[in-house]
Amino acid sequence: MTAVLGLSLIILLLGCGWAAHAAPAGEGWGLRLAITWLAGLLLLDVLLLATGLAGLPWSFATLGPLLAAAAAGSLLAFARRRKTAAPPPHNTAFAPGWGDAAAVLAALVFTVCAIRLWNLSPDFIYHWGIKGKTFALARGVDFHFLSRPWNAHLHPDYPNLLPSLFALTALWDGGFREPVMALWSAVWLALLLFVARDLLAQLGASRLARQAGLAILALTLCMFGVGYLMAGSPDWLIALALLAAAGPLLAKPSAAADHRLGIAAAIGAAAKIEGIPLAAFLISIYLVRRAAARPGWRAFLAAALRAGLPSLVVLILWAWPIWHFHLFQAQFSSDFRWTRLAIVLPELWRALLTVNWHYLPLCLLTLPLLVLDRRFRPAALACALQGAFYLYVYLAARVDTRLYVQTSAARLCFHLVPTVLILLIAWIDGGPACAPAD
Amino acid sequence: MLKVFASPRSASRCALLGLLAWAAFACVLELHRSEWLLRHDPFPEEQPSSWRITSRPVRRIANFLSAVKAAVPVGSRIAVTTEPGPANERFFRSLWVAYFLPGVETLPENGPATGLPVDFLLAYGTRADDPRLEPVLTTPGGVVYRVRRAGRSSRSR
């Protein structure tokens, strides 16, 4: 518990400088907190990856000075930004209500379940937890361990943000304790709710839609998070990345939106391998929108750097050891066959009807409708492209297709459902969106 | 009824409240289902792919492996053989072994490295009968054997 609180504080300190640019004082406090946290997590991940590649073991002596220097720099940037920040354009915060109370209750239920390990993900045992334990023992990402042929089931080519965070938590805590690791998922659920709350306000939803929307999302996350055993899973981060990117995708282009999009996309890229195409989709859609506004090539280049550079850095730090240690697993993307559709489509339909979902992923079927609505188009398009990418992987993977879909599709829906639910609620509400998405 | 849907506004209110009611019902149902599974623990020994960390078979294997930790040095390479269950299920049991033995190179049962030279053989729920195996830990749950390798000393020289 102390480790999660302590690391969260460090993460917030690391992120506050960048977040002062990405979510200025005029934005809601929930969004600012979430963006600060995500920016800090991203910087921590980059620091851990860089020290690992430099051959430095993770310890208080090696990481302490680096983290202290980075946090001091971030605080300095935060203080300078506060002095020079222009007055906020509008405050999107809204008064708390019954939806917030329901969300807090759902988050508490999930947190209790996670701490008691009632909903610890099986993949935590088979994949993320064993990596976290090994990295804690090795005091760094152990690429030799990952490159062993008998560890191929651990997906050695996946980005290592989550196991690195687990390892750091274990090193801080003096041991690897599952309840502490599961607590991170509760943190991410809370961040999802903060971001969703602000997105509903940004979309101009009515008070009823804001409260109902927040409650619906919280109940859905709690329901699936407990029933499908999602504690300790990195899928929260992908869902969070997509939802956090929806705000800047649907807002008027600005430097702050560039930063926010850049942070969200990079978190996706750092969390899981499917987050890498997600980052590419988010950045591409955002930059197309940016270019459509004809900002001039200097302003466009600056926006592209703000939106794309964080993901590029994460990608390079991920790809270098993957290439060096020959860790990439080609069997998941190298054998595309249309004929697999006959297996994949019925299984995907069954996944939408998975008992733990209680029909709520059927909201994904409204994506064409949301894409047609100009107000939601960029964010809905990002969801649709990510869904299409999952379909591509199912058609291209050289594994037992039926088993592959059966064991992953319901979980992959979890990446898209929060964003689509919020967009759908705003669409049902029919209120004016904050900015036309053209 | 018709009055409720008289305007698009009221129709959208009804849709939102209906969705909220369904989400609340589904959440309660799912929590109830999870509570039932937790209380009845219907995850059998022979189906490790269904185990949860709170399951009785996991507590049993965790107890056994906490004893194994003392007998198997960090950095050793171990093979795993387990009972009961079909081959694909036994693979999952060896993943639980790997989780509870960090720092030890665990070759999953029926995995890609079956047949590689190992330092120890871990037999859980079963026994091995081979003259090259020397038991170093025997418990009611399982046995850890050291593997005697022919020509080992000459190779190391």
Chai-1 contact restraints between the chains, C-beta under 6 A:
chainA,res_idxA,chainB,res_idxB,connection_type,confidence,min_distance_angstrom,max_distance_angstrom,comment,restraint_id
A,L117,B,I53,contact,1.0,0.0,6.0,A-B,restraint_1
A,L117,B,T54,contact,1.0,0.0,6.0,A-B,restraint_2
A,W118,B,L38,contact,1.0,0.0,6.0,A-B,restraint_3
A,L120,B,I53,contact,1.0,0.0,6.0,A-B,restraint_4
A,I125,B,Y99,contact,1.0,0.0,6.0,A-B,restraint_5
A,Y126,B,L95,contact,1.0,0.0,6.0,A-B,restraint_6
A,G129,B,Y99,contact,1.0,0.0,6.0,A-B,restraint_7
A,I130,B,A98,contact,1.0,0.0,6.0,A-B,restraint_8
A,I130,B,Y99,contact,1.0,0.0,6.0,A-B,restraint_9
A,K133,B,P102,contact,1.0,0.0,6.0,A-B,restraint_10
A,T134,B,P102,contact,1.0,0.0,6.0,A-B,restraint_11
A,L137,B,P102,contact,1.0,0.0,6.0,A-B,restraint_12
A,L137,B,G103,contact,1.0,0.0,6.0,A-B,restraint_13
A,P149,B,P112,contact,1.0,0.0,6.0,A-B,restraint_14
A,P149,B,A113,contact,1.0,0.0,6.0,A-B,restraint_15
A,W150,B,L107,contact,1.0,0.0,6.0,A-B,restraint_16
A,W150,B,G111,contact,1.0,0.0,6.0,A-B,restraint_17
A,W150,B,P112,contact,1.0,0.0,6.0,A-B,restraint_18
A,W150,B,A113,contact,1.0,0.0,6.0,A-B,restraint_19
A,A209,B,L16,contact,1.0,0.0,6.0,A-B,restraint_20
A,A212,B,L16,contact,1.0,0.0,6.0,A-B,restraint_21
A,A212,B,L20,contact,1.0,0.0,6.0,A-B,restraint_22
A,A215,B,L20,contact,1.0,0.0,6.0,A-B,restraint_23
A,I216,B,L19,contact,1.0,0.0,6.0,A-B,restraint_24
A,I216,B,L20,contact,1.0,0.0,6.0,A-B,restraint_25
A,I216,B,A23,contact,1.0,0.0,6.0,A-B,restraint_26
A,L219,B,A23,contact,1.0,0.0,6.0,A-B,restraint_27
A,L219,B,A24,contact,1.0,0.0,6.0,A-B,restraint_28
A,L219,B,C27,contact,1.0,0.0,6.0,A-B,restraint_29
A,T220,B,A23,contact,1.0,0.0,6.0,A-B,restraint_30
A,C222,B,C27,contact,1.0,0.0,6.0,A-B,restraint_31
A,M223,B,A26,contact,1.0,0.0,6.0,A-B,restraint_32
A,M223,B,C27,contact,1.0,0.0,6.0,A-B,restraint_33
A,M223,B,E30,contact,1.0,0.0,6.0,A-B,restraint_34
A,V226,B,S34,contact,1.0,0.0,6.0,A-B,restraint_35
A,G227,B,E30,contact,1.0,0.0,6.0,A-B,restraint_36
A,G227,B,S34,contact,1.0,0.0,6.0,A-B,restraint_37
A,H358,B,A26,contact,1.0,0.0,6.0,A-B,restraint_38
A,I428,B,S12,contact,1.0,0.0,6.0,A-B,restraint_39
A,I428,B,A15,contact,1.0,0.0,6.0,A-B,restraint_40
A,I428,B,L16,contact,1.0,0.0,6.0,A-B,restraint_41
A,D429,B,S12,contact,1.0,0.0,6.0,A-B,restraint_42
A,G430,B,S12,contact,1.0,0.0,6.0,A-B,restraint_43
